């Protein structure tokens, strides 16, 4: 660990890099809730490396036993948090995981992160932002998409096909980040057809349920298998960008269709453990990478082998997702229902 290049309470050297706003430094880099509200909270630690920071110097100047004890506790807590969040991930893990933890924190990166620009320099705080940016943008337009499916279904199908054209002629449309806002918006456009497909499933769900209910069990099983195969076609069949994009979207649609339209599938999925997994699925998506990084770093610190760390990642991820659902996701959904419920007329 290098010494800070600037001994102020607002800088901390992490390795060979000087991080702005790192003393208090980032303890938790991303939290999100459902709906169109995207909540980001930064939990800040007041400690400073090796007791050389502003707060500890202030404690020493006071020459008070109580303040000295408080200073030692802050230094100990800071060292523990620094060991966890500044500690590099050891060998045995993928190179991608070792180089994915958050980059430098700055006002521009935080503002760009919150505004969801999709630009490369604004995607360093939370790795899930590469897809969340597009999901949140399209969710804002979702009422118009549903309206279009209701009023102009053929036109919406045509629009979806047109929006796939950039992906056919421009490979950068599938990049995880963008160098310009124009590129980022084009990346969003190729995901709109997936949301259009979801709107069709929702609008015509009763018709689809009536049709699927007549299918024999063998056909339903084959459709489940086809959905899973298409969803994972990138790894099984062909890794083409546009092909993978379309096949995964169609596969996901088939799985969702079978889940709600097939009576046998609905009965099988209507079990408390599976319902619970469905309830925490979105919180799990939002929090899993933070847990993965934290547990991997703890494993590195204590020298635990990867085969022990990986099951711990799964267990802790599920626990954190459930806590997040109870404390953030469910209250926000209840708040949304409260604002969206029409008042009763006398």
Buried (B, 14 or more C-beta within 10 A) or exposed (E): BEEBEEBEBBBBBBEEEBBBBBBBBBBBBBBBBBBEEBEBEBEEBBBBBBBEBBBBBEBEEEEEEEBBEBBEEBBEEBBEBBBBBBBEBBEBBEEEBBEBBBBBBBEEBBEBBEEBBBBBBBBBBBBBBBEBBBBBBBBEEEEEBBEBBEEEBEEBBEBBEEBBEBBEEBEEBBBEBBEEEEBBBBBBBBBBBBBBBBBBBEBEBEEBBEEBEEBEEEEBBEBBEBBBBBBBBBEEEEEEBBBBBBBBBBBBBBBBBBBBBBEEBBEEBEEEEEEEBEBBEBBBBBBBBBBBBBBBBBBBEEEBEBEEBBEBBEEBBBEBBBBBBEEBBBEBBEEBEEEEEEEEEE
